[in-house]
Amino acid sequence: MRFCILGPIQLVDGTGSAVNLPQKVSQLLALLLLRTGQVVELSQLVDELWEEAPPPGAELTTRKYAYELRRALLRSGVDAALETRAPGYLLRADPSDIDAVQFERLHWRVREHLLGGEPKQAAQLCQQALAMWRGHPMADVTAGPLLRGHAARLAEVRTFLLQDRITAALELGCHREALSELRRLVEVYPLDEWFHAQLIYALDLCGRRADALEAYQRVRRLLDDDLGVEPSVELQRLQHDVLTGARRRPFRIVPEREVPVLFRPALLAS
Protein backbone atom coordinates (compact mmCIF):
# COMPACT_ATOMS: atom_id res chain seq x y z
CA MET A 1 0.00 0.00 0.00
CA ARG A 2 1.18 3.49 -0.84
CA PHE A 3 -1.52 5.37 1.08
CA CYS A 4 -2.42 4.24 4.58
CA ILE A 5 -5.18 5.83 6.66
CA LEU A 6 -6.30 2.85 8.78
CA GLY A 7 -4.34 4.26 11.69
CA PRO A 8 -1.90 7.19 11.48
CA ILE A 9 -1.82 8.62 7.95
CA GLN A 10 1.14 7.43 5.89
CA LEU A 11 2.40 8.14 2.41
CA VAL A 12 4.83 5.36 1.50
CA ASP A 13 7.42 6.10 -1.18
CA GLY A 14 8.90 3.76 -3.77
CA THR A 15 11.52 2.45 -1.32
CA GLY A 16 8.90 1.49 1.27
CA SER A 17 9.72 4.39 3.58
CA ALA A 18 7.07 6.65 5.08
CA VAL A 19 7.18 10.27 3.90
CA ASN A 20 6.88 12.80 6.72
CA LEU A 21 4.06 15.26 6.13
CA PRO A 22 2.88 18.18 8.28
CA GLN A 23 -0.38 17.43 10.08
CA LYS A 24 -2.58 19.70 7.95
CA VAL A 25 -1.06 18.31 4.75
CA SER A 26 -1.76 14.78 6.01
CA GLN A 27 -5.33 15.79 6.77
CA LEU A 28 -5.71 17.20 3.28
CA LEU A 29 -4.27 14.02 1.77
CA ALA A 30 -6.67 11.82 3.75
CA LEU A 31 -9.74 13.68 2.55
CA LEU A 32 -8.58 13.66 -1.06
CA LEU A 33 -7.79 9.92 -0.84
CA LEU A 34 -11.28 9.15 0.40
CA ARG A 35 -12.65 11.11 -2.55
CA THR A 36 -10.15 9.81 -5.11
CA GLY A 37 -11.15 10.67 -8.66
CA GLN A 38 -13.60 13.34 -7.49
CA VAL A 39 -13.24 17.09 -7.32
CA VAL A 40 -13.23 18.27 -3.71
CA GLU A 41 -14.26 21.90 -3.42
CA LEU A 42 -11.82 24.32 -1.83
CA SER A 43 -14.53 25.43 0.61
CA GLN A 44 -14.93 21.82 1.78
CA LEU A 45 -11.20 21.52 2.35
CA VAL A 46 -11.20 24.74 4.39
CA ASP A 47 -14.14 23.46 6.46
CA GLU A 48 -12.33 20.18 7.07
CA LEU A 49 -9.08 21.82 8.12
CA TRP A 50 -10.54 24.47 10.44
CA GLU A 51 -14.27 23.76 10.80
CA GLU A 52 -16.06 26.90 12.00
CA ALA A 53 -12.95 28.94 12.84
CA PRO A 54 -10.84 29.37 9.69
CA PRO A 55 -7.99 31.84 10.07
CA PRO A 56 -7.65 34.90 7.84
CA GLY A 57 -6.41 33.80 4.43
CA ALA A 58 -7.57 30.20 4.98
CA GLU A 59 -8.11 29.56 1.27
CA LEU A 60 -4.62 30.75 0.39
CA THR A 61 -3.15 28.61 3.20
CA THR A 62 -5.08 25.58 1.92
CA ARG A 63 -3.64 26.14 -1.55
CA LYS A 64 -0.15 26.19 -0.01
CA TYR A 65 -0.88 22.86 1.69
CA ALA A 66 -2.02 21.47 -1.66
CA TYR A 67 1.23 22.66 -3.23
CA GLU A 68 3.23 20.92 -0.46
CA LEU A 69 1.24 17.74 -1.03
CA ARG A 70 1.80 17.87 -4.78
CA ARG A 71 5.56 18.21 -4.26
CA ALA A 72 5.58 15.35 -1.75
CA LEU A 73 3.77 13.09 -4.21
CA LEU A 74 6.26 13.93 -6.96
CA ARG A 75 9.27 13.32 -4.71
CA SER A 76 7.89 10.03 -3.40
CA GLY A 77 7.66 8.43 -6.82
CA VAL A 78 4.10 7.29 -6.06
CA ASP A 79 1.83 6.82 -9.06
CA ALA A 80 -0.55 9.61 -8.09
CA ALA A 81 -1.16 13.20 -9.09
CA LEU A 82 -2.92 16.14 -7.51
CA GLU A 83 -4.70 18.30 -10.06
CA THR A 84 -6.19 21.74 -9.67
CA ARG A 85 -9.77 21.47 -10.88
CA ALA A 86 -12.37 24.19 -10.38
CA PRO A 87 -13.75 24.66 -7.83
CA GLY A 88 -11.05 22.75 -5.92
CA TYR A 89 -8.70 19.79 -6.30
CA LEU A 90 -8.79 16.26 -7.67
CA LEU A 91 -6.45 13.44 -6.63
CA ARG A 92 -5.72 10.73 -9.15
CA ALA A 93 -4.48 7.56 -7.49
CA ASP A 94 -4.84 3.85 -7.99
CA PRO A 95 -7.53 2.69 -5.52
CA SER A 96 -5.56 -0.52 -5.01
CA ASP A 97 -2.83 1.63 -3.38
CA ILE A 98 -5.23 2.93 -0.70
CA ASP A 99 -5.59 0.69 2.33
CA ALA A 100 -9.09 1.92 3.23
CA VAL A 101 -10.40 1.08 -0.23
CA GLN A 102 -8.88 -2.41 -0.14
CA PHE A 103 -10.26 -2.87 3.37
CA GLU A 104 -13.80 -2.20 2.20
CA ARG A 105 -13.39 -4.29 -0.94
CA LEU A 106 -12.31 -7.22 1.21
CA HIS A 107 -15.37 -6.69 3.39
CA TRP A 108 -17.68 -7.12 0.40
CA ARG A 109 -15.75 -10.18 -0.77
CA VAL A 110 -16.07 -11.70 2.71
CA ARG A 111 -19.81 -11.15 2.65
CA GLU A 112 -20.10 -12.71 -0.80
CA HIS A 113 -18.22 -15.83 0.34
CA LEU A 114 -20.40 -16.15 3.42
CA LEU A 115 -23.57 -15.82 1.40
CA GLY A 116 -22.16 -18.29 -1.12
CA GLY A 117 -21.61 -20.92 1.57
CA GLU A 118 -17.81 -20.56 1.59
CA PRO A 119 -16.93 -19.79 5.23
CA LYS A 120 -13.31 -20.93 4.95
CA GLN A 121 -12.55 -18.40 2.21
CA ALA A 122 -14.50 -15.77 4.14
CA ALA A 123 -12.45 -16.42 7.28
CA GLN A 124 -9.17 -16.08 5.38
CA LEU A 125 -10.22 -12.76 3.86
CA CYS A 126 -11.42 -11.51 7.25
CA GLN A 127 -7.97 -12.12 8.67
CA GLN A 128 -6.39 -10.33 5.72
CA ALA A 129 -8.66 -7.30 6.10
CA LEU A 130 -8.42 -7.02 9.88
CA ALA A 131 -4.62 -7.23 9.70
CA MET A 132 -4.67 -3.95 7.76
CA TRP A 133 -6.17 -2.12 10.73
CA ARG A 134 -3.38 -0.22 12.56
CA GLY A 135 -5.63 1.74 14.90
CA HIS A 136 -8.32 4.40 14.70
CA PRO A 137 -8.41 5.81 11.16
CA MET A 138 -6.39 8.99 10.70
CA ALA A 139 -5.43 8.87 14.38
CA ASP A 140 -2.60 11.39 14.05
CA VAL A 141 -4.70 14.33 12.86
CA THR A 142 -7.51 16.34 14.41
CA ALA A 143 -10.23 15.26 12.01
CA GLY A 144 -12.82 17.72 10.82
CA PRO A 145 -16.48 16.89 10.07
CA LEU A 146 -15.84 15.06 6.79
CA LEU A 147 -13.01 12.87 8.05
CA ARG A 148 -14.90 12.11 11.27
CA GLY A 149 -17.72 10.76 9.14
CA HIS A 150 -15.35 8.61 7.07
CA ALA A 151 -13.60 7.36 10.22
CA ALA A 152 -16.92 6.35 11.76
CA ARG A 153 -17.87 4.46 8.58
CA LEU A 154 -14.55 2.59 8.51
CA ALA A 155 -14.91 1.67 12.18
CA GLU A 156 -18.36 0.28 11.37
CA VAL A 157 -16.91 -1.79 8.53
CA ARG A 158 -14.37 -3.22 10.99
CA THR A 159 -17.21 -4.19 13.32
CA PHE A 160 -18.93 -5.95 10.41
CA LEU A 161 -15.71 -7.84 9.67
CA LEU A 162 -15.42 -8.93 13.30
CA GLN A 163 -18.98 -10.21 13.07
CA ASP A 164 -18.26 -11.96 9.80
CA ARG A 165 -15.18 -13.64 11.26
CA ILE A 166 -17.31 -15.04 14.09
CA THR A 167 -19.98 -16.11 11.60
CA ALA A 168 -17.37 -17.94 9.51
CA ALA A 169 -15.92 -19.65 12.59
CA LEU A 170 -19.32 -20.90 13.70
CA GLU A 171 -20.18 -22.06 10.19
CA LEU A 172 -16.92 -24.05 10.22
CA GLY A 173 -17.84 -25.64 13.55
CA CYS A 174 -15.13 -23.76 15.45
CA HIS A 175 -17.45 -22.68 18.28
CA ARG A 176 -14.95 -23.65 21.01
CA GLU A 177 -12.18 -21.69 19.31
CA ALA A 178 -14.50 -18.67 18.96
CA LEU A 179 -15.32 -18.44 22.67
CA SER A 180 -12.25 -16.48 23.78
CA GLU A 181 -12.71 -13.96 20.98
CA LEU A 182 -16.41 -13.61 21.79
CA ARG A 183 -15.56 -13.04 25.48
CA ARG A 184 -13.28 -10.21 24.39
CA LEU A 185 -15.79 -8.72 21.97
CA VAL A 186 -18.63 -8.49 24.50
CA GLU A 187 -16.27 -6.46 26.69
CA VAL A 188 -15.25 -4.17 23.84
CA TYR A 189 -18.84 -3.82 22.56
CA PRO A 190 -20.88 -4.26 25.76
CA LEU A 191 -24.17 -3.02 24.28
CA ASP A 192 -23.93 -4.91 20.98
CA GLU A 193 -26.52 -7.67 21.29
CA TRP A 194 -25.14 -9.47 18.22
CA PHE A 195 -21.88 -10.38 19.96
CA HIS A 196 -23.71 -11.40 23.14
CA ALA A 197 -26.05 -13.62 21.10
CA GLN A 198 -23.16 -15.41 19.39
CA LEU A 199 -21.46 -15.98 22.76
CA ILE A 200 -24.63 -17.51 24.20
CA TYR A 201 -25.09 -19.65 21.10
CA ALA A 202 -21.45 -20.83 21.09
CA LEU A 203 -21.59 -21.71 24.79
CA ASP A 204 -24.72 -23.75 24.18
CA LEU A 205 -23.04 -25.58 21.29
CA CYS A 206 -20.20 -26.47 23.66
CA GLY A 207 -22.69 -28.10 26.02
CA ARG A 208 -22.35 -25.27 28.55
CA ARG A 209 -26.02 -24.42 29.02
CA ALA A 210 -25.53 -22.97 32.49
CA ASP A 211 -22.83 -20.61 31.20
CA ALA A 212 -25.03 -19.70 28.22
CA LEU A 213 -27.93 -18.80 30.50
CA GLU A 214 -25.63 -16.80 32.77
CA ALA A 215 -24.32 -14.93 29.71
CA TYR A 216 -27.95 -14.09 28.84
CA GLN A 217 -28.65 -12.82 32.36
CA ARG A 218 -25.49 -10.70 32.22
CA VAL A 219 -26.50 -8.91 29.04
CA ARG A 220 -30.07 -8.53 30.35
CA ARG A 221 -28.78 -6.79 33.48
CA LEU A 222 -26.40 -4.66 31.41
CA LEU A 223 -29.15 -3.44 29.08
CA ASP A 224 -31.45 -2.72 32.01
CA ASP A 225 -28.81 -0.85 34.01
CA ASP A 226 -27.42 1.21 31.12
CA LEU A 227 -30.44 1.75 28.89
CA GLY A 228 -33.49 0.71 30.89
CA VAL A 229 -34.58 -1.74 28.19
CA GLU A 230 -35.19 -5.46 27.90
CA PRO A 231 -33.16 -7.66 25.54
CA SER A 232 -34.37 -7.78 21.96
CA VAL A 233 -36.93 -10.34 20.84
CA GLU A 234 -34.10 -12.23 19.13
CA LEU A 235 -32.12 -12.53 22.35
CA GLN A 236 -35.19 -13.56 24.33
CA ARG A 237 -35.92 -16.22 21.72
CA LEU A 238 -32.34 -17.42 22.04
CA GLN A 239 -32.73 -17.83 25.81
CA HIS A 240 -35.86 -19.88 25.19
CA ASP A 241 -33.97 -22.03 22.67
CA VAL A 242 -31.23 -22.73 25.23
CA LEU A 243 -33.83 -23.72 27.81
CA THR A 244 -35.70 -26.01 25.43
CA GLY A 245 -32.73 -27.48 23.59
CA ALA A 246 -33.54 -25.88 20.24
CA ARG A 247 -30.50 -24.61 18.35
CA ARG A 248 -31.12 -21.85 15.82
CA ARG A 249 -28.48 -19.37 14.74
CA PRO A 250 -29.32 -15.89 16.10
CA PHE A 251 -29.03 -12.77 13.96
CA ARG A 252 -28.20 -14.42 10.65
CA ILE A 253 -26.61 -12.20 8.01
CA VAL A 254 -28.84 -10.47 5.47
CA PRO A 255 -29.43 -12.33 2.17
CA GLU A 256 -27.58 -10.81 -0.78
CA ARG A 257 -30.78 -9.85 -2.57
CA GLU A 258 -31.66 -7.54 0.32
CA VAL A 259 -28.35 -5.64 0.32
CA PRO A 260 -28.86 -2.59 -1.93
CA VAL A 261 -26.00 -2.06 -4.37
CA LEU A 262 -26.21 1.67 -3.67
CA PHE A 263 -24.44 1.06 -0.34
CA ARG A 264 -21.27 0.08 -2.21
CA PRO A 265 -19.19 3.20 -2.98
CA ALA A 266 -18.00 3.48 -6.59
CA LEU A 267 -14.37 2.96 -5.54
CA LEU A 268 -15.28 -0.52 -4.33
CA ALA A 269 -16.71 -1.69 -7.64
CA SER A 270 -13.57 -3.37 -8.97
Secondary structure, DSSP 8 states (H G I E B T S, - for coil): --EE-SSS-EEE-TTS-EE---HHHHHHHHHHHHTTTSEEEHHHHHHHHHTT---TTHHHHHHHHHHHHHHHHHHHT-SEEEEEETTEEEEEE-GGGBHHHHHHHHHHHHHHHHHTT-HHHHHHHHHHHHTT--SSTTTTS---HHHHHHHHHHHHHHHHHHHHHHHHHHHTT-HHHHHHHHHHHHHHSTT-HHHHHHHHHHHHHTT-HHHHHHHHHHHHHHHHHHHS----HHHHHHHHHHHHT----SS----GGGS-GGGS-GGG--
